[in-house]
């Protein structure tokens, strides 16, 4: 485990926590009655740090490939998907379609 981030639950009926580790995985945990892993996102490099936006609509993951992935929840599927990548030099690669495979 490298990092854990709690999501502010403003406007939500549940709590969320994101965790990341050196196995290239970002895990999103959800608590209704008890904590369960809601989604696992696998990247091409270790995930060193994760951080939620102030109101919890976006989640950033800093990875060992010197990129930060920005995830957003798809309203239809309820899945967190990569919507952009930011390289080490600050170049933003905005995507029309989700990057997650």
N, C-alpha and C positions, 0 to 999 in steps of 0.2 A: 504494500500500500504506500503510495507516494503522497496522495492528497485526498482530502474530503471537503466538500463544500455543501452547506445547507442552503436551500432555496427559500426565499421569502414567500410565504403562501398567501399573499394578498389576493383576494378574489378566488381562492381555490378552497376546495373542501378537503384537501389532503396535503401532506407534507412530502417534500422531495429532498433527497440527498444525492449528490454525485460523488463517485469515488473513482480513482484512477491508479494504475500501477504499471510496472515494467513489462507486463505481459501484453502490452499494446491495447489494453481494454479500458474503456470508460463505461462505468456501470451507473445506471440511474435507479435509485431505490425509491419506492413509494410507500407511504404509510396511510392506510385507511384505518383498519383496526390494529394491524401489526405491520412491521416492515417486511417488504418483499422486493426482490429485484424485478424491476419493471422492464428494463431494457439494457442490453449490452451492445455497445458499439465497438467494433474492432478496427484499429488503424494499422498503418504500415510500420509504425515506430512506437517506442514506449511513450506513455502519456505521463508527463511529469506534474502537471498542475491543472486543476479545473476551477472554474469560477462562474457563478451565475450573475446575470444582469440584476440590477437593483430590484426589479419587480418580478424576476423569474421567467421572462419570456424568451431569453436566450441563454445559452451555455457555451463558454469558451473552454477549449482544451489545448494546452500547450504541449507539443509533442517533441520527441527526440530527433525528428527530421528538420528541426528549426522552423516549423510552421505552427501557427495557431489555427485550429479549426473552430468555426462558429456554428453552433447547432441551434435549430429552432424546431419547435413541435409542430408537426403537420396537423392541421385541424381535423382533417378527414380520417387519417389513419391513427392519430394519437401517438405517432412515433416521432422521436427526436431524430432529425436529419441534418447533415452538414449542408449549410447554405452558402458558406464562403470559407476561403482559406487566406491567411495572411502570412507571407513569407518573412524570413528574417530581416530582409531589407525594407519591409513595410509595404510591399506590393500586394494589393488586394486582388484576389481572383474571385469575383462575384459569379455566382452560378444561377442560371434560370431554373435548372432542374437540380434536385438533391445530388450530392456527391457520394452519399453513402451507398455501398454496394450490398 
